[in-house]
Amino acid sequence: MEKTEGRALLEKLLNKNMKIKMTDGRTLIGIFVCTDKDRNVILGSCKEYLTYPDTDKEDPRMLGLAMIPGHHIVSIDIDEELISQKIS
């Protein structure tokens, strides 16, 4: 069975650090564990950061294992080390 380009990319992302921005303004940072056909993402060792409109202060909160619904994801950033490897 031949792997598709998308599946190969996802396999390279496994166990890498990800930063996910959500529609409600929260930012989650954790280790990419898996995803599904509905674009839900599971992060391990996840921390949640809340930003306040009137200040630059962010309060981290440890979540542990977290499932982020795909329809709430605004953007995903991947660990800089991985980006520098130029995934193709």
N, C-alpha and C positions, 0 to 999 in steps of 0.2 A: 504494500500500500504506500503510495507516494504522498509525502506531506505537501500541503499547500503552502504558499509563501506566508500567508497569515498565521497559520499554525506554527511554522518554523520561527516566526518573529515572537509569538507568544511564549514559546518554549525558551527562547533566549532571555525573555523578561522574567521568568520564574526566579524567585528568591532575590530579586533586585529591589532597591528602594524606589518607592513611588510617592509622588505628592499629588493628591486629588483635590481639586476645588469643587465645591458643591453649590447647588442653586441657592441654598439658604445662607451662603457666606462663610460656611465652615471650610477649613482645610484639614485634610487627613493625610498623615505621613506614616507609611509603614512598608512592610515587605510584601510584595505581590505573591499571593498564594495560588489564586485561580480566578477564572471568569467563566461565564456561561453564555448561551446563545442570546440571552436577554440583555447582555452587556453589564450584568451585575458583576462587581469586583469584590474579592475577599482579600483583605490585608491583614497580615499578622504583625504583632508587636506595634500596633497602631496607636498613634497619638492624635488627638483632636485639638485644633487651634481655632479659637474664636477671635475674630477681630471686632473691635469696637469702632463705630463711625467717627467719634470725636477724638480718638487717640491712636497712636501707633502700637499700643500695648496688645500683646497676644497672650492669652492664658492657655497653656497646654494642659490637657487632661489625658491620662493613660486609659485607653479603651481595651487593649489586648487584641483579640481577634474581632474584626469588624466586617460586616457585609454592607457594601454601598450599592444601592439600587442604581441601575444604569441610567434611568431617566432623571436622576438627580446629579449626574456628573456633568460638570461644565468643562473641565480640562484635566489632563493627566500629564505630569512631568515625570521623567525617568531620571534615575541617578546619572550624574554627569559622566562618570566613568564609562557607563554603557553607551552613552551618546557619542563619546569620543571614539568608540570602536567602529562607528559608522555602520550600523546594522543595514544589511541589504536584503 
